[in-house]
Amino acid sequence: MSKRVMIAVGGVAVGLVLIPLIGFLPALLVLIGLPIVGYLLLDRSQRRRLRHITRKELH
């Protein structure tokens, strides 16, 4: 499995565990909010490098 597939499977697993514990909407906010907060915590140069790597893999 590729790294992206493993991350996606892990995210689905965490979502399925969180839904019964805290409800659907809070679990959805956690699953969407954590990656966004992590991205925003990166330095400007780290964000630029991350965008470059992502584009490079697409081509």
TAVEN-V875087 format. One record per pair of residues at least 12 apart in sequence whose C-alpha atoms are under 10 Angstrom apart, sorted by the first residue. I is the first residue (numbers start at 1). J is the second residue. Records with the same first field share a line. If there is no record, write none. Layout:
# TAVEN-V875087
I: J / J
This chain:
# TAVEN-V875087
11: 31 / 32
12: 31
14: 27 / 30 / 31
15: 27 / 28 / 30 / 31
18: 30 / 31
